[in-house]
Amino acid sequence: MNLMKKIYLHARCAVYRALYAISRKKPLQFSLELAMAYEQLGFYFRSARIYYRVLREYPKDPRGYYGIAILYDNNKQYEKAIPWYKKALEVNPEFVPAWFFLANAVYETGDKQQSIECYRKVISLAPSNFWAYNNLGSILEEMDQNTEALQYFRKALEIIPGHHKALFNIGVVLSKMGYEQKAQEYYWDSIRGYNRYPYSFLNLSLLYKKEKQLDRAIVVISEGIRCNPNASFLYYNRACYLAIAGHVDDAFVDVVRAAKLNPSYISYAEKDEDLESVRKLPGYEALKKLLWQDQKDE
């Protein structure tokens, strides 16, 4: 969280805390705003205490139950969040945020079918919800229901034309279906729309690699690195392309960069066939030991 946002949240807390303190019966909106501000600042206990008070004073309002669910959800305690989402929906079966985040939570626990049902409920209640279409399409794509997934991604694009995530996802589905030239067009459109999404660069470069157009793959992934300098997997994949193309020293440098950002790439490099020439370099073993030691020291 940047400094300006932190200052804003503290100021917001101060305002709502003052209003909260002088009110005999705590106004619902003040309580919710204060609880949300506390939660964003990481003061979870304070936030939870206010939500429980909301439950006591406004038991027929779903937002108290939903607020507690979000506290668990944001800490990846999905099993604990799910009953609270369901309580919110018992109070108000048409409360869209609870359906949406319940869909996310049950997906995280591995229940894709229930997640699909929840997203479909969101769509029935809020047919202009971009993320419901996009997320539902992503689950269907994971289940290899590609034709139906494509329909949901296209619908998402109707709601927000040119959105990079929907364009990327259409590219993924088209590639799986064998329409690789078309997939490349969608990845390019995704990049043009938002060049801070590194996966578009990765997937496009992988298609060029598959076509044995290594020069184009290297150009694309290098641009991805320029736009996303902390994306470790871009350095690693460029290392693979460079090694195949015979630029072994440059590949070695990228392996180092990837491993410094994410030490797990040391293990990947040990087994990757594309990097066999890198492993044969005189300094590779010494560097590997040094990187492992740096990881232990951290």
Secondary structure, 3 states (H helix, E strand, C coil): CCHHHHHHHHHHHHHHHHHHHHCCCCCHHHHHHHHHHHHHHCCHHHHHHHHHHHHHHCCCCHHHHHHHHHHHHHCCCHHHHHHHHHHHHHHCCCCHHHHHHHHHHHHHCCCHHHHHHHHHHHHHHCCCCHHHHHHHHHHHHHCCCHHHHHHHHHHHHHHCCCCHHHHHHHHHHHHHCCCHHHHHHHHHHHHHHCCCCHHHHHHHHHHHHHCCCHHHHHHHHHHHHHHCCCCHHHHHHHHHHHHHCCCHHHHHHHHHHHHHHCCHHHHHHHHCHHHHHHHCCCCHHHHHHHHHHHHHHC
